[in-house]
């Protein structure tokens, strides 16, 4: 009985795993949300499964803002931000990590384009405009992306160093 109980629990965890569900999670949860819009747990579950569906490529929208010929891109994000999307196409692009406080000459020697996370700017108590003015960089484009449900949509910026 104990072995059967453990197997059933393991099976449930395997099926419900948000990063690779073995059931049509978004379809079922969307229909449940439509019929029960006041249920916060259903709304939260739908949001989690939706965000986790794009977990393998969370900054795809940011990557499309980079010029295709960019071989090395700078990344200034928080310690919890993932840069996996920016490596694509794999084998053709590198990502160099920097801090907002790094000397600009050091950054310019390695990259021409830098992806800057809005959450990182907020954590460092600065704004994009202040950093652009200090660095002499130019904003190329911006978009929003959600890496974690708990943080919600965060702004991401692509800047070009002069």
NORVEN-V861874 format. One record per helix or strand of 3 or more residues. SS is the DSSP state (helix for helix, strand for strand). FROM is the first residue (numbers start at 1). LEN is the number of residues. If there is no record, write none. Layout:
((SS/FROM/LEN) (SS/FROM/LEN))
//
This chain:
((helix/2/15) (helix/25/11) (helix/40/14) (helix/55/3) (helix/60/4) (strand/72/5) (helix/84/4) (strand/94/4) (helix/104/7) (strand/113/5) (helix/118/6) (helix/128/8) (strand/138/8) (strand/154/7))
//
